[in-house]
Amino acid sequence: MTGTTHVADATYTQAGIDQATALANLNGQAATFTFAPGAIDLAIDTTHGTVGVYTPGVYVITGAASVGTAGITLNGAGTYIFRMNGALNTVANSAVRYSGGASPCNVFWTPTAATTLGANSTFVGTDIDASGITIGDTVAWTGKALAFGGTVSTVNDTITLPDCTATEAAARDTAAAAAAAAAAAAATSTSTSTPTSALPDTGAGSGNASSTSWKIIIPAVMLIALSSFYLIRQKRTT
C-alpha cells in the first residue's frame, strides 16, 4: 500500500469538513426519479425506464439499494446521484458500466448505511459513506471511496482515481459562462431602465434591486469540493 496517512492533523480535519459539505450538496439536489418504497435492485428495476440503463439524474431510494448480477449501465453525459436511505450492496461478478459520454467523475453514491461491493465486481463513481465501505476480493473500482468517520476495507482490489481534468475544466467554463450571462443580463436591464426624473434626487438607489437566483451547477460544486478530499487510492494484497 502506498500513500500518506493523516491522523488528527489539519489535512485529516479538512477531509471531514469537505466530505460533509459535498454530502450536504448532493443530498440537497432535487430528485429526478423516486423509486417505490423499500429496497431496490437497480439491475432489474423497470419503473425508472429501460431495465438496467440509467441516464443522468438524481435517483432516490427510500430503502437499501443493490446492483444485481446483470449490472447496470450509466448512459449519457451528465451527473448521476444515487441517494439511498439504507445500505448499498453489489453482488459478486456484477458491474456498474458507463457509456455515451458518462464519466466516473460525475457519479455519486450516498448511502446512509454501510457499502459492500461483491467479489470480482466492477464499480464506478464516488461513494461517500461514513458507515464504512467493504470491498470484496478482486474488485475493480474507478472512483473514490470516502468514509470519513468509518473504515475502508480492501482485499486484492484496485481503486483507480479517474482523470477528471477535462471534466473540471468544462465545469469551470460552464460556471464562468453562466456568470458572464448573468452579468450581461443585469447590465442590459440597467441600461434600458427609465429614470424617474420627476422625483427629487434623495441620494438613495433604486427601490427595485434585481435578485438573481443561482441554481447549483453539480459538476462544478462537487468536483471542486471533492478535489480537496483525502483520496483513498490503494491496491492492497492480503
C-alpha positions in Angstrom: 0.0 0.0 0.0 1.3 3.5 -0.8 0.2 6.9 0.3 0.3 9.3 3.2 -1.5 8.7 6.5 -3.0 11.7 8.3 -4.1 11.3 11.9 -5.8 14.2 13.7 -4.0 16.9 11.7 -5.1 19.7 9.5 -5.5 17.6 6.4 -7.5 15.0 8.3 -9.8 17.6 9.7 -10.3 19.3 6.4 -11.2 16.0 4.8 -14.1 15.6 7.2 -15.3 19.1 6.5 -15.1 18.7 2.8 -16.9 15.3 2.9 -19.7 16.8 4.9 -20.0 19.7 2.6 -20.1 17.5 -0.5 -22.6 15.1 1.1 -24.9 18.0 2.0 -24.8 19.4 -1.6 -25.5 16.0 -3.1 -28.4 15.3 -0.7 -29.8 18.8 -1.4 -30.4 18.1 -5.1 -34.0 17.8 -6.3 -35.0 14.2 -7.2 -35.3 13.3 -10.9 -36.9 9.9 -10.0 -38.0 8.4 -6.7 -38.5 4.6 -6.5 -41.3 2.9 -4.8 -40.8 2.5 -1.0 -38.4 -0.3 0.1 -35.3 -2.0 -1.2 -34.5 -1.7 -4.9 -32.3 -3.8 -7.2 -31.1 -1.3 -9.7 -30.2 -4.1 -12.2 -33.8 -5.3 -12.6 -36.0 -2.3 -11.9 -38.3 -1.2 -14.8 -40.1 1.7 -13.2 -37.4 4.3 -13.9 -37.1 3.4 -17.6 -35.2 0.8 -19.6 -34.2 -2.0 -17.4 -30.5 -1.8 -16.4 -29.9 1.6 -18.0 -29.8 4.9 -16.2 -29.5 8.4 -17.7 -28.1 11.4 -15.8 -30.3 12.4 -12.9 -30.9 12.2 -9.2 -32.3 8.8 -8.2 -33.8 8.5 -4.7 -34.3 5.2 -2.9 -36.2 5.1 0.4 -34.6 1.8 1.4 -31.4 -0.2 0.6 -30.1 -0.4 -2.9 -28.3 -3.2 -4.7 -26.8 -4.0 -8.1 -27.7 -7.5 -9.1 -25.9 -9.9 -11.4 -26.9 -8.3 -14.6 -25.3 -5.0 -13.5 -26.3 -1.5 -14.7 -25.1 0.9 -17.4 -24.9 4.7 -16.9 -25.5 6.2 -20.3 -25.0 9.8 -21.3 -23.0 12.8 -20.3 -24.1 14.5 -17.1 -24.3 14.0 -13.3 -25.6 10.8 -11.7 -26.6 10.8 -8.0 -27.9 7.6 -6.3 -29.3 8.6 -2.9 -30.5 5.8 -0.6 -31.8 5.6 2.9 -30.1 2.4 3.7 -27.1 0.2 2.6 -25.5 -0.1 -0.8 -24.6 -3.6 -2.0 -23.3 -5.1 -5.2 -23.3 -8.8 -5.8 -20.3 -10.9 -6.9 -19.4 -10.5 -10.6 -21.8 -7.6 -11.1 -20.8 -4.4 -13.0 -21.6 -0.8 -13.0 -20.7 0.3 -16.5 -20.7 3.7 -18.2 -21.1 4.7 -21.9 -22.3 7.5 -24.1 -20.2 10.2 -22.5 -20.8 9.3 -18.9 -17.8 9.8 -16.6 -16.9 8.3 -13.2 -16.0 11.9 -12.2 -19.7 12.7 -12.2 -21.2 9.6 -10.5 -22.0 9.8 -6.8 -23.5 7.3 -4.3 -24.7 8.5 -0.8 -26.0 5.5 1.3 -26.9 6.1 4.9 -25.7 2.6 5.9 -22.6 0.5 5.0 -21.4 -0.1 1.4 -20.4 -3.7 0.4 -19.1 -4.5 -3.0 -19.2 -8.1 -4.1 -16.1 -10.1 -5.2 -14.9 -9.8 -8.8 -17.3 -6.9 -9.4 -16.7 -3.6 -11.2 -17.8 -0.3 -9.8 -17.6 3.4 -10.7 -18.0 6.8 -9.1 -17.5 8.4 -5.7 -19.1 6.6 -2.7 -19.5 8.8 0.4 -20.3 6.5 3.3 -19.4 7.3 6.9 -20.8 3.9 7.9 -17.9 2.2 6.2 -17.1 0.6 2.9 -16.2 -3.1 2.5 -14.7 -4.0 -0.9 -14.7 -7.7 -1.8 -11.9 -9.7 -3.3 -10.6 -8.5 -6.7 -12.9 -5.6 -7.2 -12.0 -3.0 -9.9 -13.2 0.4 -8.9 -12.8 3.6 -10.9 -13.6 6.4 -8.5 -13.2 7.3 -4.8 -14.0 5.6 -1.5 -14.7 8.3 1.1 -15.5 7.1 4.5 -14.5 9.8 7.0 -15.7 8.6 10.4 -15.8 5.0 9.2 -13.3 2.5 7.6 -12.5 1.2 4.1 -11.6 -2.5 3.9 -10.0 -4.0 0.8 -8.8 -7.4 -0.4 -6.7 -7.7 -3.6 -8.6 -4.7 -5.0 -7.7 -2.0 -7.5 -9.1 1.5 -6.9 -8.2 3.9 -9.8 -8.6 7.6 -9.4 -10.2 8.9 -12.7 -8.6 11.7 -14.7 -11.1 14.5 -14.1 -9.0 17.3 -15.5 -11.1 17.8 -18.6 -14.4 17.4 -16.6 -13.3 20.0 -14.1 -12.2 22.5 -16.8 -15.6 22.0 -18.6 -17.4 22.7 -15.2 -15.4 25.8 -14.6 -16.1 27.0 -18.2 -19.9 26.4 -17.6 -19.8 28.3 -14.4 -17.9 31.2 -15.9 -20.3 31.3 -18.9 -23.3 31.4 -16.6 -21.8 34.2 -14.5 -21.0 36.2 -17.7 -24.5 35.8 -19.0 -26.0 36.9 -15.7 -23.7 40.0 -15.6 -24.7 40.8 -19.2 -28.4 40.5 -18.4 -28.0 42.7 -15.4 -26.1 45.3 -17.4 -28.8 45.3 -20.1 -31.6 45.7 -17.6 -29.8 48.7 -16.0 -29.1 50.4 -19.3 -32.7 50.1 -20.5 -34.4 51.2 -17.3 -36.3 54.5 -17.4 -35.2 57.0 -14.8 -37.9 58.7 -12.7 -36.6 62.2 -13.3 -39.8 63.8 -11.9 -38.8 62.7 -8.4 -36.2 64.6 -6.3 -32.8 63.1 -6.0 -32.6 61.9 -2.5 -29.2 60.1 -3.0 -30.9 56.7 -2.4 -30.6 54.0 -5.0 -33.5 52.4 -6.9 -36.0 50.6 -4.8 -36.1 47.7 -7.2 -32.9 45.8 -6.7 -32.7 42.8 -9.0 -32.0 39.4 -7.5 -30.6 36.5 -9.4 -31.4 33.1 -8.1 -28.5 30.7 -8.7 -29.1 27.0 -9.2 -26.2 24.8 -8.1 -24.2 23.5 -11.0 -23.5 20.0 -9.8 -20.2 19.2 -11.7 -18.6 22.5 -10.7 -19.6 22.3 -7.0 -19.0 18.7 -6.5 -15.7 18.4 -8.3 -14.3 21.5 -6.6 -15.3 20.2 -3.1 -14.1 16.7 -3.9 -10.8 17.8 -5.3 -9.5 18.5 -1.7 -10.7 15.3 -0.2 -8.4 12.8 1.4 -8.5 10.4 -1.6 -8.2 6.7 -0.9 -6.2 5.2 -3.7 -4.7 1.9 -2.9 -4.0 -1.6 -4.2 -3.7 -3.9 -1.2 -2.8 -7.6 -1.3 -3.7 -9.7 1.7 
